Amino acid sequence: MTAATTVVPKLIEQFEHGLDAPICLTWELTYACNLACVHCLSSSGKRDPGELSTRQCMDIIDELERMQVFYVNIGGGEPTVRPDFWELVDYATAHHVGVKFSTNGVRITPDVAAQLAASDYIDVQISLDGATADVNDAVRGAGSFAMATRALENLALAGFADAKISVVVTRHNVEQLDEFAALANRYGATLRITRLRPSGRGADVWEELHPTSDQQVQLYHWLVANGERVLTGDSFFHLSPLGQSGALAGLNMCGAGRVVCLIDPVGDVYACPFAIHDRFLAGNILSDGGFDNIWKNAPLFRELRAPQSAGACGGCEHYDSCRGGCMAAKFFTGLPTDGPDPECVQGHGTPALARERATPRPRVDHSHAGRVRKPVPLTLSVRPPSLPPSRPCNESPL
């Protein structure tokens, strides 16, 4: 090696120490939702009375532009029920911040689909958790399959290029992966599958819904065979030890607070979209100097970017493939965050789950009263955004 040689660290090493701006920023604009999905990460349903105003959201977008954040993943709740949603999308794209938004399809009419197809800076992700109505609607609510496929059809007819179909894999839909792929082909879309986390309302159904050990192996082999046509992000790096040639495609590490974070509807910043809990709260944009300051200086983020111990997984030959798995999955199942993933494919999580343990609860539950599992009746009228809810967190989202 000559004196002029520059040693460039591996990409994963750069990620572990954090970046100047997140490469995967999720922003939940509202907790209001017309559905009450049983596994909802944010326990959405009703609007929070402290929801950020239009002007406050625009100020955040201005800050993201200065930080050169390339795009933001907008979700909820159902983001399109915010009266100013389209205004905020237009503002973001005009300020060089691309928008990827997740929706159950409730507002994707033919006219809206045509407007989306005319933009080069918007990506749309439609949520489906079953390739058939019976499987999907058991999780997302009666009528939700028809609503989502109608939105996909409207986008396809409008010429929208490459919509995404987003699927949370459960033990009830893992057999439908080929059918999901066929749905994506039918609508000219790309399939995106993610892992079920025991976060939010998902904590209540995780034991019932998460794939079995045999299904995890089945999922791994399906991903190996189909991965080039399927998006997964960092969802399944806990499956990597099943292979002979290293990790699956995607980031095989926890990116929380390093390259990933979440802004919630009231401006709280969390290390990860799957970890809405005080333990992973880094600060609030309104009271802690803005997003840039929180991202670069929050003690929690500094802690997560410091060298991490392999903990109980340090002696495992597969540690470099899975890095101990998902921090949120461990935390919300009551397992040590430096221990094995609850779905460790080597079986190390099974005895840990068998022990007595306390399972943390999400910070706030915005569920509809009565834990409804069907869509709330929709109305076209909305309360002017300048007026507060008649009662905190207790009005129709639409």
DRENFIDO-910366 format. One record per residue (C-alpha): x, y, z. Coordinates in steps of 0.25 Angstrom, whole numbers, padded with zeros to 4 digits, always signed. Layout:
N
XYZ
...
//
This chain:
398
+0000+0000+0000
+0006+0013-0004
+0005+0026+0004
-0005+0032-0006
-0015+0020-0004
-0028+0024+0002
-0035+0013+0010
-0050+0014+0008
-0058+0007+0018
-0069-0003+0014
-0082+0003+0012
-0088-0004+0024
-0077+0002+0033
-0081+0015+0028
-0095+0013+0031
-0092+0007+0045
-0086+0021+0049
-0098+0029+0043
-0099+0038+0032
-0101+0053+0031
-0116+0051+0027
-0125+0039+0027
-0126+0031+0014
-0139+0025+0019
-0148+0035+0026
-0162+0031+0030
-0172+0042+0033
-0185+0039+0039
-0194+0051+0036
-0206+0046+0043
-0211+0035+0052
-0225+0037+0046
-0229+0025+0038
-0242+0019+0032
-0237+0005+0035
-0232-0002+0048
-0222-0012+0043
-0220-0022+0054
-0204-0021+0053
-0203-0006+0051
-0189-0002+0055
-0194+0012+0060
-0207+0007+0066
-0214+0017+0057
-0229+0020+0056
-0232+0034+0062
-0225+0047+0060
-0216+0053+0070
-0220+0067+0074
-0206+0072+0074
-0204+0068+0060
-0194+0077+0053
-0200+0089+0045
-0198+0091+0030
-0188+0102+0033
-0180+0093+0042
-0180+0082+0032
-0175+0092+0022
-0164+0096+0031
-0159+0082+0033
-0159+0080+0018
-0150+0093+0016
-0141+0087+0026
-0140+0073+0019
-0137+0081+0006
-0125+0088+0013
-0121+0074+0018
-0122+0069+0004
-0131+0058+0008
-0135+0052-0005
-0148+0046-0002
-0158+0044+0010
-0167+0032+0012
-0180+0037+0016
-0190+0029+0024
-0199+0029+0036
-0210+0025+0039
-0216+0028+0025
-0208+0041+0020
-0218+0044+0009
-0229+0047+0019
-0221+0060+0024
-0228+0071+0017
-0215+0077+0013
-0208+0064+0008
-0207+0068-0006
-0203+0082-0003
-0191+0076+0005
-0188+0066-0006
-0187+0078-0016
-0179+0086-0006
-0169+0075-0004
-0167+0072-0019
-0165+0087-0022
-0154+0087-0012
-0146+0075-0017
-0151+0065-0007
-0157+0053-0014
-0169+0046-0008
-0172+0032-0006
-0186+0030+0001
-0193+0018+0006
-0208+0017+0006
-0219+0007+0007
-0225+0013-0006
-0237+0020+0000
-0234+0034-0008
-0228+0028-0021
-0239+0032-0030
-0237+0032-0045
-0235+0047-0045
-0225+0046-0034
-0218+0035-0041
-0216+0043-0053
-0210+0054-0045
-0200+0045-0039
-0197+0039-0053
-0193+0053-0057
-0182+0055-0046
-0168+0050-0047
-0165+0051-0032
-0176+0043-0026
-0176+0028-0023
-0189+0021-0018
-0190+0009-0009
-0203+0001-0007
-0204-0007+0005
-0210-0022+0004
-0208-0033+0013
-0215-0044+0006
-0215-0047-0009
-0230-0051-0007
-0241-0043+0000
-0243-0053+0011
-0228-0053+0015
-0226-0038+0014
-0239-0034+0020
-0237-0042+0033
-0225-0033+0036
-0229-0020+0029
-0244-0020+0030
-0256-0023+0022
-0256-0017+0008
-0241-0013+0009
-0237-0023-0002
-0247-0017-0012
-0242-0003-0008
-0228-0006-0010
-0229-0013-0024
-0238-0002-0029
-0227+0008-0026
-0217-0001-0033
-0226-0002-0045
-0228+0013-0045
-0213+0015-0045
-0211+0005-0056
-0221+0011-0065
-0216+0025-0063
-0202+0021-0067
-0195+0022-0054
-0182+0015-0055
-0178+0005-0045
-0187+0006-0033
-0183-0003-0021
-0192-0014-0014
-0187-0014+0000
-0189-0027+0008
-0187-0031+0022
-0183-0046+0022
-0192-0054+0032
-0194-0069+0034
-0207-0067+0027
-0202-0061+0014
-0188-0067+0013
-0194-0077+0004
-0199-0066-0005
-0186-0060-0009
-0187-0065-0024
-0201-0059-0024
-0196-0046-0019
-0186-0046-0030
-0197-0049-0040
-0205-0037-0035
-0193-0028-0037
-0191-0033-0051
-0206-0031-0054
-0205-0016-0050
-0191-0013-0055
-0186-0011-0041
-0175-0016-0032
-0176-0025-0020
-0171-0020-0007
-0171-0030+0005
-0168-0027+0019
-0167-0034+0032
-0177-0034+0043
-0172-0027+0055
-0178-0028+0069
-0180-0013+0070
-0192-0004+0072
-0205-0013+0071
-0196-0023+0064
-0191-0027+0079
-0205-0032+0081
-0205-0042+0069
-0191-0045+0067
-0192-0059+0074
-0204-0062+0065
-0199-0056+0052
-0184-0057+0051
-0179-0068+0041
-0175-0082+0047
-0161-0087+0047
-0164-0095+0034
-0171-0083+0028
-0158-0075+0030
-0150-0085+0023
-0161-0085+0012
-0160-0070+0011
-0145-0070+0010
-0145-0080-0002
-0156-0071-0009
-0147-0059-0007
-0135-0066-0012
-0143-0070-0025
-0150-0057-0027
-0142-0046-0020
-0138-0039-0032
-0152-0035-0035
-0157-0032-0021
-0153-0021-0011
-0150-0024+0003
-0142-0013+0009
-0136-0018+0022
-0147-0027+0026
-0142-0041+0025
-0127-0040+0029
-0131-0049+0041
-0133-0060+0030
-0119-0059+0024
-0112-0070+0033
-0121-0080+0025
-0112-0078+0013
-0098-0083+0009
-0094-0070+0002
-0096-0059+0012
-0107-0049+0014
-0120-0047+0005
-0121-0035-0004
-0123-0023+0005
-0117-0016+0017
-0113-0027+0027
-0112-0018+0039
-0121-0010+0048
-0121+0004+0042
-0129+0010+0054
-0123+0024+0057
-0112+0022+0047
-0119+0023+0033
-0133+0021+0037
-0143+0029+0046
-0157+0033+0048
-0164+0046+0050
-0178+0045+0056
-0191+0054+0054
-0187+0062+0066
-0172+0064+0062
-0166+0054+0071
-0154+0047+0065
-0152+0032+0067
-0140+0024+0064
-0149+0014+0055
-0163+0013+0050
-0164+0000+0057
-0160+0006+0071
-0170+0016+0075
-0167+0016+0090
-0161+0025+0100
-0148+0017+0100
-0146+0020+0085
-0150+0035+0085
-0139+0044+0081
-0146+0058+0083
-0157+0067+0077
-0155+0075+0065
-0163+0087+0071
-0156+0087+0085
-0142+0082+0082
-0136+0091+0071
-0142+0084+0058
-0140+0071+0051
-0125+0074+0047
-0121+0076+0061
-0128+0064+0066
-0122+0055+0055
-0108+0060+0057
-0108+0062+0072
-0118+0054+0080
-0112+0046+0091
-0120+0034+0086
-0115+0034+0072
-0101+0036+0077
-0102+0024+0086
-0108+0016+0074
-0096+0020+0065
-0086+0016+0075
-0079+0003+0074
-0088-0008+0078
-0086-0021+0085
-0090-0034+0079
-0095-0038+0092
-0101-0052+0094
-0100-0054+0078
-0085-0051+0078
-0081-0066+0078
-0090-0070+0067
-0084-0072+0053
-0095-0065+0046
-0094-0052+0054
-0088-0045+0042
-0100-0049+0033
-0111-0045+0043
-0105-0035+0053
-0114-0041+0064
-0127-0037+0056
-0137-0026+0058
-0136-0017+0070
-0151-0014+0071
-0155-0029+0069
-0146-0032+0082
-0151-0020+0090
-0166-0022+0088
-0165-0037+0091
-0158-0034+0104
-0145-0039+0100
-0131-0033+0102
-0127-0024+0090
-0113-0030+0091
-0119-0044+0090
-0124-0053+0078
-0136-0049+0070
-0149-0055+0074
-0150-0061+0060
-0135-0066+0060
-0134-0077+0049
-0124-0084+0057
-0134-0086+0068
-0127-0077+0079
-0140-0068+0081
-0149-0079+0084
-0144-0082+0098
-0143-0067+0101
-0158-0066+0097
-0162-0078+0106
-0157-0070+0119
-0165-0061+0127
-0164-0047+0121
-0170-0033+0121
-0174-0028+0108
-0174-0013+0106
-0186-0005+0101
-0186+0005+0090
-0185+0020+0095
-0199+0024+0091
-0211+0016+0085
-0219+0023+0075
-0229+0011+0072
-0243+0013+0069
-0252+0011+0081
-0256-0004+0082
-0244-0009+0074
-0252-0009+0061
-0247-0018+0050
-0255-0012+0039
-0254+0001+0031
-0261+0013+0038
-0272+0018+0029
-0266+0029+0020
-0272+0043+0018
-0267+0053+0008
-0268+0065+0018
-0255+0069+0026
-0254+0078+0038
-0246+0091+0034
-0231+0088+0037
-0231+0101+0046
-0241+0095+0056
-0237+0085+0066
-0245+0072+0068
-0258+0073+0076
-0251+0064+0086
-0237+0060+0087
-0234+0048+0078
-0249+0044+0076
-0254+0049+0063
-0256+0042+0050
-0243+0042+0042
-0251+0046+0029
//
